[in-house]
């Protein structure tokens, strides 16, 4: 698939999310964009809140990604991306200061969800991942369902930890 086709698939997921009243009421934001911006290698979907330090798409967000390489387009993932940098932008708070209490709070619940796996270094940039079959005809619905669960169950914990740190 070409970049426009991949963007279109993520835009379908965005519409499914935005159709939920709670999604708008809680001020969730969806960003679908080529990544990296210059000479893209893929398309990223990010779901986050304004207070998650994601202004430059480098902060805290739930993420899925399609590679432009057709051989890699059969599967994608959903994950929590806990910062690209070592510190929360504009603060002196390290990624680990944020990730440790968050992961400790959500670990048991998220680990019990089918397909979710935590990395050995679970306090890093992407503490956990679930892979999804992008060839499934209901892929967009499945991805939206996983993102909704993350927003509803993990999102409040992200807010709680950020509030305690800032």
N, C-alpha and C positions, 0 to 999 in steps of 0.2 A: 504494500500500500504506500501511497505517496503521503507527504506531510499533511496535505489538506484532508485526506481521508482519515488519518489518525486524529487530527484535530476534531473532525466531525464526530468521531466515536466518543471522544471525551466530552464534547459539547452535549451529546445525548445524556451522558451521566450528569452533567451540570444541570440540565433541565429537570431530570428526575429528582435531584437534591432540592433544587429551588422550588419545586412543586409542593414540598412539605412546609406547612405553615410554621412549625417550630424552627425550621432551618432559617427562615427569614427573621422570625421573631428574636432569635438568639444572635442575629447579625453575623452569620457565617458568610465567608467569602470563598468564591471559587476562582481559580486562575488556571487557564489552559494556555500554554505557550510553548514555542519551540525552545529547545535547550541544547547547548548554550545559545544565547540570542544571535550571535554571529556564527555562521557556519554550523547550523544545528545538526546534532547527531540523533535527535529524537524529539518527542513531544512529552511534556510533563503536565499533569493535572495536580494542582495543590488545593487543599481545603484547609482554611485557617480562620482565625479571628483577628481583628485589628490589633489587639493587645499582645499578639504572639510574635512581635518583632520580625515580621516577614515582609517588610516594605520592599526590600530588594530581592525578594524570593530566596533569601538565604537564612531565614529564621526558622521558626517552629511551624510545621505543617504536616498534614496527612498527605501522602503522595502516591501517585501511580505514574508509570512511565512506559511509553512505547519507543522502541529503538527504530530508527529509519532503515536499518538493515533488515530486509525481508525475512532472512533466516531466523531473526530474533523476535519476530512479531507474533509468534504463536503463543507466547506467554508474557504476562506482565505481573506486577505485584502491587500490593498495597502495604504501606508502612507508615510509621511515625518518623518524620525526619526532624531530629532535635538539633537543629542548627548546623550550618556549614562551617562556621567559625568556632574557635575555642572559647569565645565569650559571647554572651548575649549583646547584640549591637547597642552601643551607647551606654553600656554598664560595665562594671568590673566583675560581673557574675559569670563564672565559668560554666561551660556546658555540663560538666560533671555535677556542679552544685545544683543545677536544674534537673539533670537526668536521674541522679541517684534517688532522691525522694519520690520522683514521679514513677520510675520503674519499680521501685519497691512497693508502691501503692497499687499498681495495676498488674504486676507480674502474674499473680496466681489466676486472676480472672482471664486475662488475655491469653495466657498459656493454655487455658482450658478450652479455648475456642478452636474448632477444627481447622487445621492447616496453619495456624499461627506458630511461628518458631522464634524464640529469642536467640540472639547471637551470644557467643561465649563472652564477648565484651559488651554485655547488654547495656552499659552506660554510655555507649558511643553515639555516633551520629544517627544510626538507624537501629534502635534497640530490638525491634522485631519486624518480621516480614511474613506476609502470606502471598503465595504465588497463585495466580489465576490463569485459567485457560482462555486466551484471547480469541480462540477459534470457536468457542461455544456461542451458539446463536443468541443466548441470553447473557452474554458477557457484560453488557452495559448495566443490566438489571442487577447482576451479581456484584459488580463493583460498587454500584450505588448503595446496595444493601450493606456491604462491608463498611463503606464510608459513613453511612448513617449510624451504624453501630459504634464506630470509633468516635464520631461526634457526640453521640449520646452518652457513652460510657467512659471514654478516655478524655474527651474534651473538658468536662468539669474538673477532672483531676489536674489537667494542664493549667487551667485557670487558677485553681487552688494553690498549686506550687508556685506559679508566677507571682501570685498575690503575696505569698509568704516571703518571697525573695526581693520584691521591689517596693 
